[in-house]
Amino acid sequence: MKKIALIDCNNFFVSCERVFNPKIRNKPTMVLSGNDGCVVARSQKVKDLGIKTGQPVFQVKDLIRREKINLISGNLELYRDMSRRVMNIVREFVEEIEVYSIDEVFLDITDKKNPEKFCQEIQDTLKRYTGIPVSIGIAPTKTLAKLANKVAKKNGEIFHIKNNKILVSLLKNTKPADIWGIGKRNAEKLEKFGIKTAYDFCQQNENWVKSKFSVRAVELIQELQGYSVENVLPTRAMRKSIISSKSFSQKVFDLNRLTKSVVVHIEKATKQLREEEGVAQNLKIYISTGPHQKNENYYGEDVIEFETPTDDTIEMIKQVDKVLKKIYKKGFGYKKSGICLSGIIPKSKLYENNLFGEMVDSRQEVNMTIDKINQKYGENTIGIASGGRKEKNQVPKWINNPKFRSQRYTTRWEEILTSE
């Protein structure tokens, strides 16, 4: 029987902040969105207070004040780098891993004689070298590993579904909504059929399940019964799209400023695209006044389809002027801009269909050099001029400037942690 482990970093964004700020390690802490408007991550104490992910901060401001909750602006540059460090350490134990998200990773440990001891060693090593606490669920399938991890998370420990008795007990105490892949709508549908637990779900006739739901639902039943349908993939599945967007701290009326913001979004998204070794067929650019402005609500967008999928920052930036002049309306105060890259495929597939096997990206070396410089010396060290490069510590007033952001301790020399 297979043994699949799911390693999940506990309260990851908050844990990253606590590594570098011991003062908040035992205190209620929330990480906020880029404009400090919504809650994106919570410490356990904040979860216990009933504050939800995605909840607007203004709705809980009295609770924040009363409970003395620490507020921290999201610092994605720090979190991504800490994630890379975690995954690299896991790779030292198991070479082929499936990075499921920024804070989750699956690994096949079927060949390990003592899986719990092996996972304990990973857990201890991650804590020692990164400071990030993790919970680990072990089970015969990925779906069950997810459930096992939920149990492990309650105590920050390791939970192993190692026999049928433990499996049946867990399934009888799990609601359908808590099964990975079910979703709220399908859980409500199952409830109408009298299916109230994961165990009830597993007892259903597969043909009936297929007729009422889908083939995927049948596969879920098989996974819950301990028969592995989904293998651990050595590489992360290619995402369907990459989005970069941000709200402005104040209304933007000027087309030039909108252009600069869109260029910055393209720089960020294409860098991420290259890191994941993908190329995109489509580029969507959009601007919005926001939903809460009386008498001046406006949303404009346009999509560019490239003849050949690309990851070329410069090629995409060439489209910005043309698109914005098309969708920009004078007189509106814009509160947000953004882009979406879609139609993403692995870059390796691009060359399979290239008749002469030639490089279709003539600026590959330029783009990669920019990425390497920014990786070594910090984001925005070098970039495209139309993005409005700024002097150190000089941020335009209209750009969103988070109030509570911590330093990017691991990626910028000027923000490295000191003893002061």
C-alpha positions as CSV (number, residue, x, y, z in Angstrom):
1,M,0.0,0.0,0.0
2,K,1.2,3.5,-0.8
3,K,2.2,6.0,1.8
4,I,1.6,9.7,0.8
5,A,2.6,12.5,3.0
6,L,1.3,16.1,2.9
7,I,3.5,18.7,4.6
8,D,1.6,21.9,5.3
9,C,3.2,25.0,6.9
10,N,1.2,26.1,9.9
11,N,-0.3,29.6,9.5
12,F,2.4,30.2,6.9
13,F,2.4,34.0,6.3
14,V,2.1,34.6,10.1
15,S,4.9,32.1,10.7
16,C,7.2,33.8,8.2
17,E,6.7,37.1,10.1
18,R,7.3,35.4,13.5
19,V,10.6,34.0,12.4
20,F,12.1,37.5,12.2
21,N,9.9,39.2,14.8
22,P,10.0,37.2,18.1
23,K,7.8,39.9,19.8
24,I,4.7,38.6,18.0
25,R,5.3,34.8,18.4
26,N,2.7,34.3,21.1
27,K,0.4,37.2,20.2
28,P,-2.7,37.4,18.0
29,T,-1.5,38.4,14.5
30,M,-3.1,39.1,11.1
31,V,-1.5,39.5,7.7
32,L,-3.4,41.9,5.5
33,S,-3.9,42.3,1.7
34,G,-1.7,44.6,-0.4
35,N,-3.9,47.6,0.4
36,D,-4.4,46.7,4.0
37,G,-8.1,46.3,3.3
38,C,-8.7,42.6,4.0
39,V,-7.5,39.7,6.2
40,V,-5.4,37.2,4.2
41,A,-3.8,35.2,7.0
42,R,-4.4,34.7,10.7
43,S,-2.7,33.2,13.8
44,Q,-4.6,30.6,15.7
45,K,-5.6,33.1,18.3
46,V,-7.2,35.3,15.7
47,K,-9.0,32.3,14.1
48,D,-10.4,31.4,17.6
49,L,-11.9,35.0,17.7
50,G,-14.0,34.2,14.6
51,I,-12.2,36.5,12.2
52,K,-12.4,35.0,8.7
53,T,-10.0,35.0,5.8
54,G,-11.0,37.7,3.2
55,Q,-13.0,39.7,5.8
56,P,-12.7,43.5,5.5
57,V,-10.5,45.0,8.2
58,F,-13.0,47.8,9.0
59,Q,-15.6,45.1,10.1
60,V,-13.4,43.9,12.9
61,K,-11.6,47.2,13.9
62,D,-13.1,47.1,17.4
63,L,-12.1,43.5,17.9
64,I,-8.5,44.4,16.7
65,R,-8.3,47.2,19.2
66,R,-9.8,45.2,22.1
67,E,-7.7,42.1,21.6
68,K,-4.6,44.0,20.7
69,I,-4.1,42.1,17.4
70,N,-0.9,42.8,15.6
71,L,-1.5,43.9,12.0
72,I,1.1,43.2,9.2
73,S,0.9,44.2,5.6
74,G,1.4,41.2,3.2
75,N,5.0,40.7,2.2
76,L,4.8,38.2,-0.7
77,E,8.4,38.6,-1.6
78,L,9.4,37.3,1.8
79,Y,6.8,34.5,1.8
80,R,7.8,33.2,-1.6
81,D,11.5,33.1,-0.6
82,M,10.7,31.3,2.6
83,S,8.6,28.8,0.6
84,R,11.5,28.1,-1.7
85,R,13.7,27.4,1.3
86,V,11.1,25.0,2.8
87,M,10.7,23.1,-0.5
88,N,14.5,22.9,-1.0
89,I,14.9,21.3,2.4
90,V,12.1,18.8,1.7
91,R,13.9,17.9,-1.6
92,E,16.9,16.9,0.4
93,F,14.8,14.1,1.9
94,V,12.7,13.1,-1.1
95,E,14.0,14.2,-4.5
96,E,10.7,14.2,-6.4
97,I,8.0,16.2,-4.7
98,E,4.8,17.9,-5.8
99,V,4.6,21.5,-4.7
100,Y,0.8,21.9,-4.3
101,S,0.8,25.5,-3.1
102,I,3.1,28.1,-1.5
103,D,2.9,26.3,1.8
104,E,1.9,22.7,0.9
105,V,3.9,19.8,-0.6
106,F,3.0,16.1,-1.4
107,L,5.7,13.4,-1.3
108,D,5.6,9.7,-1.9
109,I,7.3,7.9,1.1
110,T,6.1,4.4,0.3
111,D,9.7,3.1,0.5
112,K,10.2,4.4,4.0
113,K,10.1,1.6,6.7
114,N,9.2,4.0,9.4
115,P,7.2,6.9,7.8
116,E,6.4,8.6,11.1
117,K,10.0,8.7,12.2
118,F,11.0,9.9,8.7
119,C,8.4,12.7,8.7
120,Q,9.4,13.7,12.3
121,E,13.0,14.2,11.0
122,I,11.7,16.4,8.2
123,Q,9.5,18.4,10.6
124,D,12.4,18.9,13.0
125,T,14.8,19.9,10.2
126,L,12.4,22.5,8.8
127,K,11.9,24.0,12.2
128,R,15.6,24.1,12.9
129,Y,16.7,25.6,9.6
130,T,13.8,27.9,8.7
131,G,11.8,28.4,11.9
132,I,8.6,27.4,10.1
133,P,6.4,24.9,12.0
134,V,4.7,22.2,9.9
135,S,2.0,19.6,10.3
136,I,2.2,16.3,8.4
137,G,-0.6,13.9,7.3
138,I,0.3,10.4,6.1
139,A,-2.1,8.2,4.3
140,P,-2.5,5.7,1.4
141,T,-3.9,8.5,-1.0
142,K,-3.5,12.2,-1.5
143,T,-7.2,12.8,-0.6
144,L,-6.7,11.0,2.7
145,A,-3.4,12.7,3.3
146,K,-5.3,16.0,3.2
147,L,-7.7,14.7,5.8
148,A,-4.9,13.4,7.9
149,N,-3.2,16.7,7.8
150,K,-6.3,18.5,9.2
151,V,-6.1,16.2,12.2
152,A,-2.4,16.8,12.5
153,K,-2.9,20.6,12.3
154,K,-4.9,20.6,15.5
155,N,-1.8,19.8,17.5
156,G,0.9,20.8,15.0
157,E,2.0,17.1,14.9
158,I,2.0,14.1,12.6
159,F,-1.0,12.0,12.0
160,H,-0.8,8.7,10.2
161,I,-3.8,6.7,8.8
162,K,-2.1,3.4,9.2
163,N,-4.9,1.0,9.5
164,N,-8.6,0.5,8.6
165,K,-9.8,1.2,12.1
166,I,-8.3,4.7,12.1
167,L,-9.6,5.3,8.6
168,V,-13.2,4.4,9.4
169,S,-13.2,6.5,12.5
170,L,-11.9,9.5,10.6
171,L,-14.4,9.1,7.8
172,K,-17.3,8.9,10.2
173,N,-16.2,12.1,11.9
174,T,-15.6,14.0,8.6
175,K,-18.3,16.1,6.9
176,P,-18.5,16.0,3.1
177,A,-17.7,19.7,3.0
178,D,-14.3,18.9,4.6
179,I,-13.3,16.5,1.8
180,W,-10.7,17.9,-0.6
181,G,-12.5,18.4,-4.0
182,I,-16.1,18.3,-2.8
183,G,-16.9,22.0,-2.4
184,K,-19.7,23.8,-0.7
185,R,-22.3,23.3,-3.5
186,N,-21.8,19.6,-3.8
187,A,-21.7,19.2,0.0
188,E,-25.2,20.7,0.1
189,K,-26.3,18.4,-2.6
190,L,-25.0,15.4,-0.7
191,E,-26.8,16.6,2.4
192,K,-30.1,16.6,0.5
193,F,-29.5,12.9,-0.3
194,G,-28.9,12.1,3.4
195,I,-25.2,11.8,3.0
196,K,-23.9,13.5,6.1
197,T,-20.3,12.1,6.5
198,A,-17.4,11.0,4.4
199,Y,-18.1,7.4,5.5
200,D,-21.7,7.7,4.1
201,F,-20.3,9.0,0.9
202,C,-18.0,6.0,0.6
203,Q,-20.9,3.6,0.9
204,Q,-22.8,4.9,-2.1
205,N,-23.1,3.0,-5.4
206,E,-20.5,4.3,-7.8
207,N,-22.9,4.2,-10.8
208,W,-25.4,6.3,-8.8
209,V,-22.6,8.8,-7.8
210,K,-21.5,9.1,-11.4
211,S,-25.0,9.8,-12.6
212,K,-25.7,12.4,-9.9
213,F,-22.3,14.1,-9.8
214,S,-19.3,13.1,-12.0
215,V,-16.5,10.7,-12.7
216,R,-14.3,12.8,-10.4
217,A,-16.8,12.0,-7.5
218,V,-16.3,8.3,-8.1
219,E,-12.5,8.8,-8.0
220,L,-12.9,10.6,-4.7
221,I,-14.7,7.6,-3.2
222,Q,-11.9,5.3,-4.4
223,E,-9.3,7.7,-2.8
224,L,-11.3,7.8,0.5
225,Q,-11.4,4.0,0.5
226,G,-7.6,3.9,0.3
227,Y,-7.1,3.2,-3.5
228,S,-4.8,5.7,-4.9
229,V,-6.1,7.4,-8.1
230,E,-3.9,10.5,-8.1
231,N,-0.1,10.0,-8.0
232,V,2.4,12.4,-6.6
233,L,3.6,14.4,-9.6
234,P,7.3,15.3,-9.6
235,T,6.5,18.8,-10.8
236,R,3.7,21.2,-10.0
237,A,0.9,21.2,-12.5
238,M,1.0,24.2,-14.8
239,R,-1.4,26.9,-13.6
240,K,-4.1,28.1,-16.1
241,S,-3.5,31.8,-15.4
242,I,-1.4,34.3,-13.6
243,I,-3.0,37.5,-12.2
244,S,-1.2,40.7,-11.0
245,S,-3.4,43.5,-9.8
246,K,-3.4,46.2,-7.0
247,S,-5.6,48.9,-5.7
248,F,-4.3,52.5,-5.6
249,S,-4.1,54.4,-2.3
250,Q,-5.9,57.3,-4.0
251,K,-7.8,57.8,-7.3
252,V,-5.7,57.9,-10.5
253,F,-7.0,60.1,-13.3
254,D,-3.8,60.3,-15.4
255,L,-3.3,57.8,-18.3
256,N,0.5,57.9,-17.8
257,R,0.3,56.7,-14.2
258,L,-2.1,53.9,-15.2
259,T,0.4,52.9,-17.9
260,K,3.2,52.7,-15.3
261,S,1.1,50.5,-13.0
262,V,0.2,48.1,-15.8
263,V,3.9,47.8,-16.9
264,V,4.8,46.9,-13.3
265,H,2.1,44.2,-13.3
266,I,3.5,42.7,-16.5
267,E,7.0,42.7,-15.1
268,K,5.9,40.8,-12.0
269,A,3.6,38.3,-13.9
270,T,6.2,37.5,-16.6
271,K,8.9,36.9,-14.0
272,Q,6.6,34.4,-12.3
273,L,5.8,32.9,-15.6
274,R,9.5,32.3,-16.4
275,E,10.1,30.9,-12.9
276,E,7.4,28.3,-13.7
277,E,8.8,27.7,-17.2
278,G,5.6,28.6,-18.9
279,V,4.5,30.8,-21.8
280,A,1.2,32.6,-22.2
281,Q,-1.1,32.9,-25.3
282,N,-3.2,35.8,-24.0
283,L,-2.7,39.0,-22.1
284,K,-5.7,40.8,-20.5
285,I,-5.3,44.3,-19.3
286,Y,-8.0,45.9,-17.1
287,I,-8.7,49.1,-15.2
288,S,-11.5,49.9,-12.8
289,T,-12.9,52.7,-10.7
290,G,-14.0,50.2,-8.1
291,P,-17.5,49.1,-7.0
292,H,-18.1,51.7,-4.3
293,Q,-17.9,55.0,-6.2
294,K,-21.2,56.7,-6.8
295,N,-22.1,57.9,-10.3
296,E,-18.7,56.9,-11.8
297,N,-18.4,53.1,-11.8
298,Y,-16.4,52.0,-14.8
299,Y,-14.6,48.8,-15.8
300,G,-12.6,48.5,-19.0
301,E,-10.6,45.6,-20.3
302,D,-9.1,44.2,-23.5
303,V,-7.4,40.9,-24.4
304,I,-4.4,40.6,-26.7
305,E,-3.8,37.1,-28.3
306,F,-0.2,36.5,-29.3
307,E,0.6,34.6,-32.5
308,T,3.1,32.5,-30.5
309,P,2.8,32.0,-26.7
310,T,5.4,34.0,-25.0
311,D,7.1,34.9,-21.6
312,D,8.7,38.0,-23.1
313,T,8.2,41.0,-20.8
314,I,9.1,43.6,-23.5
315,E,6.8,42.0,-26.1
316,M,3.9,42.3,-23.7
317,I,4.7,45.8,-22.6
318,K,4.5,46.9,-26.3
319,Q,0.8,46.2,-26.1
320,V,0.1,48.5,-23.1
321,D,-0.2,51.8,-24.9
322,K,-2.5,50.5,-27.5
323,V,-4.8,48.7,-25.0
324,L,-5.0,51.5,-22.5
325,K,-5.8,54.1,-25.1
326,K,-8.7,51.9,-26.2
327,I,-10.2,51.2,-22.7
328,Y,-9.2,54.5,-20.9
329,K,-12.0,57.0,-20.3
330,K,-11.0,60.5,-19.3
331,G,-12.5,62.0,-16.2
332,F,-12.9,58.8,-14.2
333,G,-10.9,58.3,-11.0
334,Y,-9.4,54.8,-11.2
335,K,-8.8,52.7,-8.1
336,K,-7.3,49.6,-9.6
337,S,-5.4,48.2,-12.5
338,G,-4.3,44.7,-13.3
339,I,-3.4,42.1,-15.9
340,C,-4.1,38.4,-16.4
341,L,-1.9,36.0,-18.4
342,S,-3.9,33.0,-19.7
343,G,-3.6,30.1,-22.2
344,I,-0.4,29.1,-20.3
345,I,1.5,26.0,-21.5
346,P,4.9,24.6,-20.6
347,K,7.7,26.4,-22.6
348,S,9.1,23.0,-23.6
349,K,5.9,22.3,-25.6
350,L,6.4,25.6,-27.5
351,Y,9.5,24.3,-29.2
352,E,8.0,20.9,-30.1
353,N,5.7,22.7,-32.6
354,N,8.4,24.9,-34.0
355,L,9.3,23.6,-37.5
356,F,12.9,24.6,-37.4
357,G,13.5,24.1,-33.7
358,E,14.6,27.8,-33.4
359,M,14.2,30.0,-30.3
360,V,11.1,32.0,-30.7
361,D,12.1,34.4,-28.0
362,S,14.9,36.6,-29.2
363,R,15.1,38.4,-25.9
364,Q,15.3,35.4,-23.6
365,E,18.8,36.3,-22.4
366,V,17.7,39.9,-21.7
367,N,14.7,38.8,-19.6
368,M,16.7,36.2,-17.7
369,T,19.4,38.7,-16.9
370,I,16.9,41.1,-15.5
371,D,15.4,38.3,-13.4
372,K,18.8,37.4,-12.0
373,I,19.8,40.9,-11.2
374,N,16.5,41.5,-9.3
375,Q,16.8,38.2,-7.6
376,K,20.3,39.0,-6.3
377,Y,19.9,42.7,-5.5
378,G,16.2,43.0,-4.8
379,E,12.9,43.5,-6.7
380,N,12.8,46.6,-8.9
381,T,16.6,47.0,-9.0
382,I,16.3,47.0,-12.8
383,G,13.3,47.0,-15.1
384,I,11.6,48.6,-18.1
385,A,11.8,52.4,-18.1
386,S,8.0,52.8,-18.9
387,G,7.3,51.2,-15.5
388,G,8.4,54.4,-13.8
389,R,11.6,53.3,-12.0
390,K,11.8,55.0,-8.7
391,E,14.6,56.2,-6.4
392,K,15.2,54.2,-3.3
393,N,12.5,54.8,-0.6
394,Q,10.6,57.2,-2.9
395,V,7.2,55.7,-3.6
396,P,4.7,57.8,-5.6
397,K,1.7,58.9,-3.5
398,W,-0.8,57.2,-5.8
399,I,0.8,53.8,-5.5
400,N,-0.5,51.6,-2.7
401,N,2.0,51.9,0.1
402,P,1.2,49.4,2.9
403,K,1.5,50.8,6.4
404,F,2.5,47.7,8.3
405,R,4.8,45.8,5.9
406,S,7.8,44.1,7.4
407,Q,11.2,44.1,5.8
408,R,12.1,41.7,3.0
409,Y,14.8,40.1,5.2
410,T,15.9,37.3,2.9
411,T,15.9,39.0,-0.5
412,R,17.2,42.5,0.0
413,W,20.6,43.5,1.3
414,E,19.4,46.8,2.6
415,E,16.6,45.1,4.6
416,I,18.6,42.3,6.1
417,L,18.0,41.6,9.8
418,T,20.4,43.3,12.1
419,S,21.1,43.3,15.9
420,E,19.9,46.9,16.3
